[in-house]
Amino acid sequence: MATSASSKLNKAVKQQYMNLPQGDKAQAMYIWIDGSGEGLRCKTRTLDSEPKTIEDLPEWNFDGSSTYQSEGSNSDMFLIPAAMFRDPFRKDPNKLVLCEVLKYNRKPAETNLRQTCKQIMSMVENNHPWFGMEQEYTLLSTDGHPFGWPSNGFPGPQGPYYCGVGADKAYGRDIVEAHYRACLYAGVDICGTNAEVMPAQWEFQVGPCEGINMGDHLWVARFILHRVCEDFGVVVSFDPKPISGNWNGAGCHTNFSTKEMREDGGLKIIEESIERLAKRHMYHIRAYDPKGGLDNARRLTGHHETSSIDEFSAGVANRGASIRIPRSVGQDKKGYFEDRRPSANCDPYIVTEALVRTCLLKEEGEEPTDHSK
């Protein structure tokens, strides 16, 4: 099984250095989304003291021509600190800093979807929109082969792996445990984890988060997972269909509710929202993966617990529908619904924004409304 050369370096030697005191200084690792809309980049700077709020963090810049974000002749991009977390790798007083990216003219970079999301969320603050996102992912060896799979073949068919226990069913649990604890340390609102249907496929859940926090917390949880996998010498993939054939794909099911939905009689509001979503299916499909629906087309086939990408459907406890109303919500007549369409590599900022636009701002049509005018 192929693992990275870096993972074979002597970690005990590294720890000698990590145990050295750092005085009053703090290290801040700035994290941003690159021009692919999926990849994450990071770099670190020294601060004179531990930052207490986001306002204590200076703006920074980077070379956008090396991150698919600008041309070499005009390559400076700005990093604007947006959310701060404790650093589980360097530990206190060091920080992880999620940043927005601005172009040379101070306008948002093409893959900076946070700014518009924040604007839309600010319009519905009184509705208290809550989100919970279920992030599925697949562990791969460095040669791209699923972690733990036989080198010349396939493991046994799907069935025993979902929430499985045992060396022949759970592939890579050490990574899952390390990631979970690192997220808790960082302050990410991670709320659970489980093994998924395909071997070497796992899921973690983040939420409930209100408004813009959903995107911030999910992106930082993804970053932490990339770094944990780096330490173990394996690769995490968020591809929505990493293995073709009779194997489950990977999604990012998104649970959504508003204050009204959570109150008595909220099921009526949920049903009204689903009616609005039904009329805007293709707008949501385009928003739910970074390639405008092309990635999800490989996953949303109507098989393997998915709905068809071409048709909208909804049902109680139906995992083959676009929208699932949990059984308990149908009984309590209030709660939330689950949108099962977002792909594993979706941008949570535009997914949550799209739900708010359609369900709360009552937008119609195939294009988002410009509310800045």
Secondary structure, 3 states (H helix, E strand, C coil): CCCCCHHHCCHHHHHHHHCCCCCCCEEEEEEEECCCCCCEEEEEEEECCCCCCHHHCCCEEEEHHHCCCCCHHHCEEEEEEEEEEECCCCCCCCEEEEEEEECCCCCECCCCCHHHHHHHHHCCHHHCCEEEEEEEEEEECCCCCECCCCCCCCCCCCCCCCCCCCCCCCCCHHHHHHHHHHHHHHCCCEEEEEECCCCCEEEEEEEEEECCHHHHHHHHHHHHHHHHHHHHCCEEECCCCCCCCCCCCCEEEEEEECHHHHCCCHHHHHHHHHHHHHCCHHHHHHHCCCCCCHHHHCCCECCCCCCECCCCCEEECCCCCCEEECHHHHHHCCCCEEECCCECCCCHHHHHHHHHHHHCCCCCCCCCCCCCC
